[in-house]
Amino acid sequence: MAASRLELNLVRLLCRCEVMAAEKRDPDEWRLEKYVGALEDMLQALKAQASKPASEVINEYSRKVDFLKGMLQAEKLTSSSEKALANQFLAPGRVPTTARERIPATKTVHLQSRARYTNEMRDELLGTDSAGEPELDVRKRTPCHTHSRWLTRTWKS
């Protein structure tokens, strides 16, 4: 059965949202949130159509829209540990959106966001900023010279 115009528009917008979610965005960027809202509306309209696609296809669309919505909510959290925890509970899509993808884009976005939140947590724990430089209020620690000489002597023996 041929896809309806609404389904084609939903798939196109879903692909665009997945690309936007994978890119590094400005915190003030509002487009993705609006697009995901439009995806929800389109999905509801698609479910109400008489000639709707198979239930598995609709479930996959729902999973991807819910993933994007959850990702946007996780980004609004304040601490990186909360973001990482919220990211763990998100379920990316199982099936690629387009035939050109080998791995679902939502899975790629999920892995990228998990890595980003892990890096943020590491930076918080180590007291470094995003550039990798130590913050000014953290004291610099130098290795103990007597201990390093002992390690060198013991290692060579």
C-alpha positions as CSV (number, residue, x, y, z in Angstrom):
1,M,0.0,0.0,0.0
2,A,1.3,3.4,-0.9
3,A,2.1,5.8,1.9
4,S,-0.2,8.7,2.4
5,R,0.9,12.3,2.1
6,L,0.6,12.7,5.9
7,E,2.9,9.7,6.4
8,L,5.4,11.0,3.9
9,N,5.5,14.4,5.7
10,L,5.8,12.6,9.1
11,V,8.8,10.6,7.9
12,R,10.5,13.6,6.3
13,L,10.0,15.7,9.5
14,L,11.1,12.8,11.6
15,C,14.3,12.4,9.6
16,R,15.0,16.2,10.0
17,C,14.4,16.0,13.7
18,E,16.8,13.1,14.0
19,V,19.5,15.1,12.2
20,M,18.9,18.1,14.3
21,A,19.1,16.0,17.5
22,A,22.4,14.6,16.4
23,E,24.0,18.0,15.8
24,K,25.3,20.2,18.6
25,R,22.7,22.8,19.2
26,D,22.5,26.2,20.8
27,P,20.6,26.0,24.2
28,D,18.3,28.7,22.9
29,E,17.4,26.7,19.8
30,W,13.6,26.3,19.7
31,R,13.0,24.6,16.4
32,L,13.5,21.0,17.4
33,E,11.0,21.4,20.3
34,K,8.4,22.8,17.9
35,Y,9.1,20.2,15.3
36,V,8.7,17.4,17.8
37,G,5.3,18.9,18.8
38,A,4.3,18.9,15.2
39,L,5.4,15.3,14.9
40,E,3.1,14.4,17.8
41,D,0.2,16.1,16.1
42,M,0.9,14.4,12.8
43,L,1.2,11.0,14.5
44,Q,-2.2,11.4,16.1
45,A,-3.7,12.4,12.8
46,L,-2.1,9.4,11.2
47,K,-3.6,7.1,13.8
48,A,-7.0,8.5,13.1
49,Q,-6.8,8.0,9.3
50,A,-8.9,5.3,7.7
51,S,-6.1,4.1,5.5
52,K,-3.4,4.1,8.2
53,P,-0.2,2.1,8.0
54,A,0.4,-1.2,9.9
55,S,0.4,-1.1,13.6
56,E,4.1,-2.0,13.8
57,V,4.9,1.0,11.7
58,I,2.8,3.3,13.8
59,N,4.4,1.9,17.0
60,E,7.9,2.5,15.6
61,Y,7.0,6.1,14.7
62,S,5.6,6.5,18.2
63,R,8.8,5.1,19.8
64,K,10.9,7.6,17.8
65,V,8.7,10.6,18.6
66,D,8.7,9.6,22.3
67,F,12.5,9.2,22.2
68,L,12.9,12.7,20.8
69,K,10.5,14.1,23.3
70,G,12.3,12.4,26.2
71,M,15.6,13.6,24.9
72,L,14.4,17.2,24.9
73,Q,13.1,16.8,28.5
74,A,16.4,15.3,29.6
75,E,18.3,18.2,28.1
76,K,16.3,20.6,30.4
77,L,17.5,18.9,33.6
78,T,20.1,20.8,35.6
79,S,22.8,18.3,36.6
80,S,24.6,16.0,34.2
81,S,24.0,13.0,36.4
82,E,20.2,13.5,36.1
83,K,20.6,13.9,32.4
84,A,22.6,10.7,32.1
85,L,20.1,8.8,34.2
86,A,17.2,10.1,32.2
87,N,19.1,9.2,29.0
88,Q,19.4,5.6,30.2
89,F,15.6,5.2,30.3
90,L,15.1,6.4,26.8
91,A,14.3,3.8,24.2
92,P,15.6,4.6,20.7
93,G,13.9,3.3,17.6
94,R,14.7,-0.2,16.4
95,V,14.2,0.3,12.7
96,P,15.9,2.8,10.5
97,T,13.6,5.7,9.4
98,T,14.8,5.7,5.8
99,A,16.3,3.0,3.5
100,R,19.6,4.9,3.4
101,E,20.3,4.3,7.1
102,R,22.0,1.1,8.2
103,I,21.7,2.0,11.9
104,P,18.6,3.8,13.2
105,A,19.4,7.5,13.7
106,T,17.7,7.6,17.1
107,K,20.2,4.9,18.3
108,T,23.1,7.1,17.1
109,V,21.6,10.1,18.8
110,H,21.2,8.1,22.0
111,L,24.8,7.0,22.0
112,Q,26.0,10.6,21.3
113,S,24.0,12.0,24.1
114,R,25.1,9.3,26.5
115,A,28.7,10.2,25.7
116,R,28.1,13.9,26.0
117,Y,26.5,13.5,29.5
118,T,29.3,11.1,30.6
119,N,31.8,13.8,29.6
120,E,29.9,16.4,31.5
121,M,29.8,14.2,34.6
122,R,33.6,13.6,34.3
123,D,34.2,17.3,34.0
124,E,32.1,18.0,37.1
125,L,34.0,15.3,39.1
126,L,37.4,16.4,38.0
127,G,36.6,20.1,38.3
128,T,37.5,21.0,34.7
129,D,35.7,23.1,32.3
130,S,34.6,22.1,28.7
131,A,38.1,23.1,27.4
132,G,39.8,20.6,29.7
133,E,41.5,23.3,31.8
134,P,41.3,23.0,35.6
135,E,39.0,25.5,37.3
136,L,40.7,28.2,39.3
137,D,39.3,27.2,42.7
138,V,40.7,23.7,42.5
139,R,44.2,23.4,44.0
140,K,46.9,22.0,41.8
141,R,48.5,18.8,43.1
142,T,52.1,17.9,42.3
143,P,53.5,14.4,42.6
144,C,55.6,13.7,45.6
145,H,59.3,13.5,44.5
146,T,60.4,11.0,47.1
147,H,57.5,8.7,46.2
148,S,58.2,8.9,42.4
149,R,61.9,8.1,43.1
150,W,60.9,5.1,45.1
151,L,58.6,3.9,42.3
152,T,61.3,4.3,39.7
153,R,63.8,2.3,41.8
154,T,61.3,-0.4,42.5
155,W,60.1,-0.6,38.9
156,K,63.6,-1.0,37.6
157,S,64.4,-3.9,40.0
